């Protein structure tokens, strides 16, 4: 397992690495990053990471600043002295939230949780070979989807939205099914029709025809309401407001 540690206190980072290697000697620590800028630069280049351990407050800012700049799809275990950011953490691929001081028991539990989540995500993929994908984009009017042990064509019009479930990319269909994907939301945007789908934030890509209402919200943001159930409010940042409305009106 390849792990990156994002922590501005070097002593804490080294202690974390030491405990991880004690739990599992096969773990490979790819590096220790201490700042928002270092993390952005690193993830713009490296995609070999399996799991991230991340502190909340870094040397040059808030860890959530990272997600404003780049799309990180790797699962994250947050290790922090603050308990005020749990809700935000689970919105950005967080799968666990450990309060400092870090100990072996809490890390063992967190790694166990990742093991179960990874198993659920991968499913039968490993048995089919590394070249297979659970979701394979088509150039036609849909996607070839691997679900329930078989391939089937899923028309784009039957996709309500793409989203992150515990940091893992997934498809929500019009009839409420969830199908996990091996491709990040960013990768999916490069193969799905942009006139039909829009990435409104780092967690959701929505289909135009499922939009029910667009409502002005606080701080000049927009709230997007869908015709299908969704667990949280979908917000478009004011900086993307004009682009989103042009897309919705078919002007892009």
C-alpha positions in Angstrom: 0.0 0.0 0.0 1.4 3.4 -1.0 0.8 6.2 1.5 1.4 9.9 1.5 1.5 11.8 4.8 0.4 15.5 4.8 1.5 16.9 8.1 3.4 20.1 9.0 4.9 18.8 12.2 7.8 16.6 11.1 8.1 14.8 14.5 4.4 13.9 14.3 4.7 12.8 10.7 7.7 10.5 11.5 5.9 9.0 14.5 2.8 8.3 12.3 5.0 6.6 9.6 6.7 4.5 12.3 3.4 3.2 13.7 2.1 2.5 10.2 5.1 0.4 9.4 4.8 -1.4 12.7 1.2 -2.3 11.8 2.1 -3.3 8.3 5.7 -3.6 7.2 4.6 -3.8 3.5 3.4 -0.2 3.6 5.4 2.2 1.5 5.6 5.8 2.7 6.0 7.8 -0.6 6.6 11.1 1.1 5.8 13.6 3.8 4.3 16.9 2.7 4.0 19.9 5.0 2.1 22.5 3.1 -0.9 23.1 0.8 1.4 24.1 -2.0 3.5 21.0 -1.7 0.4 18.8 -1.8 -1.0 20.5 -4.8 2.3 20.2 -6.7 2.7 16.5 -5.7 -0.8 15.4 -6.7 -0.6 17.3 -10.0 2.1 14.8 -10.9 1.7 11.6 -8.9 -1.2 9.1 -9.1 0.3 6.1 -7.5 -1.1 6.9 -4.0 -3.5 4.4 -2.4 -4.2 6.3 0.8 -3.5 9.7 2.3 -3.1 10.7 6.0 -3.8 14.4 6.3 -3.7 17.0 9.1 -6.2 19.9 9.0 -3.9 22.9 9.6 -0.8 23.0 7.5 2.2 25.4 7.4 0.7 27.7 4.8 -3.1 27.3 5.3 -6.0 25.0 5.7 -5.9 21.5 4.1 -9.3 22.1 2.4 -7.5 24.8 0.3 -5.9 21.8 -1.5 -9.3 20.7 -2.8 -10.1 24.1 -4.1 -7.2 23.8 -6.5 -7.1 20.2 -7.6 -9.4 17.1 -7.7 -8.1 14.5 -5.3 -9.9 11.2 -5.6 -7.7 9.2 -3.2 -9.3 8.2 0.2 -8.1 10.2 3.1 -7.7 9.5 6.8 -7.6 12.8 8.7 -5.3 13.0 11.8 -5.8 16.2 13.7 -6.0 17.9 17.1 -9.3 19.6 16.1 -12.7 18.0 16.2 -14.5 20.9 14.5 -13.9 19.8 10.9 -15.4 16.3 10.8 -18.4 17.2 8.6 -16.1 19.0 6.0 -13.6 16.1 6.1 -16.2 13.5 5.1 -17.2 15.7 2.1 -13.7 15.5 0.6 -13.0 11.7 0.4 -12.5 11.3 4.2 -13.0 7.7 5.4 -11.9 8.2 9.0 -11.2 11.0 11.4 -8.6 10.4 14.1 -8.0 12.9 16.9 -4.4 13.4 18.1 -2.5 12.0 19.9 -2.3 9.2 17.4 -1.9 5.7 18.7 -1.5 2.2 17.2 -5.1 1.1 18.1 -6.8 4.0 16.3 -4.5 3.6 13.2 -5.2 -0.1 13.1 -8.9 0.5 13.2 -8.6 3.1 10.5 -6.6 0.9 8.2 -9.1 -1.9 8.8 -11.9 0.4 7.7 -10.0 1.3 4.5 -9.5 -2.4 3.9 -13.2 -3.0 4.0 -14.0 0.0 1.9 -11.3 -0.9 -0.7 -12.7 -4.5 -0.9 -16.2 -3.1 -1.5 -14.8 -0.7 -4.2 -12.7 -3.2 -6.0 -15.1 -6.1 -5.8 -14.4 -8.5 -8.6 -12.2 -6.2 -10.6 -8.9 -7.8 -9.6 -10.2 -11.2 -10.7 -11.0 -9.8 -14.2 -7.5 -8.4 -14.8 -6.0 -4.9 -14.4 -7.2 -3.8 -17.9 -10.9 -4.1 -17.1 -12.9 -1.3 -15.7 -16.1 -1.2 -13.8 -17.1 1.7 -15.9 -15.9 2.1 -19.5 -16.8 5.2 -21.4 -18.4 4.8 -24.8 -18.3 7.3 -27.7 -22.0 6.6 -28.4 -25.0 7.5 -26.3 -24.0 5.7 -23.1 -21.4 3.9 -21.0 -20.5 0.3 -20.8 -21.0 -0.5 -17.1 -19.9 -3.6 -15.2 -22.6 -4.3 -12.6 -24.0 -7.5 -11.1 -21.3 -9.6 -12.7 -22.0 -8.6 -16.2 -21.5 -5.8 -18.7 -24.4 -3.6 -19.8 -24.8 -0.4 -21.7 -26.1 2.4 -19.5 -27.5 5.3 -21.6 -26.4 8.7 -20.5 -30.0 9.8 -20.1 -30.4 7.1 -17.4 -27.6 8.6 -15.3 -28.8 11.2 -12.8 -25.4 12.2 -11.5 -21.9 11.1 -10.8 -20.7 11.6 -7.2 -18.2 10.5 -4.4 -19.2 7.9 -1.9 -16.6 7.9 0.9 -14.1 9.3 -1.6 -15.0 6.7 -4.2 -16.5 7.7 -7.6 -19.9 6.3 -8.3 -22.9 6.6 -10.6 -26.4 7.2 -9.4 -29.0 6.1 -11.9 -32.5 7.5 -12.5 -34.0 4.5 -10.7 -31.7 4.9 -7.7 -29.1 2.3 -8.3 -25.4 3.0 -7.3 -22.6 1.7 -9.5 -19.0 2.3 -8.5 -16.5 3.6 -11.0 -12.7 3.1 -11.4 -12.4 6.6 -12.9 -12.2 9.9 -11.1 -14.8 12.6 -11.6 -12.2 14.5 -13.5 -11.4 11.6 -15.8 -15.2 11.0 -16.4 -15.6 14.6 -17.5 -13.2 14.0 -20.3 -15.4 11.2 -21.8 -19.0 12.1 -21.1 -20.9 14.6 -23.2 -20.3 18.1 -21.7 -23.5 19.5 -23.1 -25.4 17.0 -20.9 -23.2 16.9 -17.7 -21.7 19.6 -15.6 -19.3 19.3 -12.6 -20.9 21.7 -10.2 -18.4 21.0 -7.4 -15.7 18.6 -6.4 -18.2 16.0 -5.3 -20.9 16.0 -8.0 -21.4 15.9 -11.8 -25.0 16.4 -12.6 -27.1 15.6 -15.6 -29.0 18.6 -17.1 -32.4 16.9 -17.4 -32.6 16.0 -13.7 -32.4 19.7 -12.7 -35.7 20.8 -11.2 -34.8 24.3 -9.8 -31.9 26.7 -9.6 -32.2 29.0 -6.6 -30.1 32.0 -5.7 -28.5 31.4 -2.3 -26.3 33.1 0.3 -23.0 34.8 -0.8 -24.3 34.9 -4.4 -24.0 31.1 -4.7 -26.6 29.0 -6.5 -28.5 26.0 -5.0 -29.3 23.3 -7.6 -32.4 21.1 -6.8 -32.9 17.9 -8.6 -35.9 15.8 -9.6 -34.2 12.7 -8.0 -33.3 12.3 -4.3 -29.8 13.5 -3.2 -28.5 13.5 0.4 -27.1 17.0 0.5 -27.6 20.5 -0.8 -25.9 21.0 -4.2 -24.3 24.3 -4.4 -22.6 26.1 -7.3 -19.9 28.6 -6.1 -20.4 32.2 -7.2 -17.1 32.0 -9.2 -18.7 29.3 -11.5 -22.2 30.8 -11.5 -22.0 32.4 -15.0 -20.4 29.4 -16.6 -23.0 27.1 -15.0 -26.0 29.2 -16.2 -24.5 29.4 -19.7 -24.1 25.6 -19.8 -27.7 25.2 -18.5 -29.0 27.5 -21.2 -27.0 25.7 -23.8 -24.7 28.7 -24.6 -21.4 26.9 -24.0 
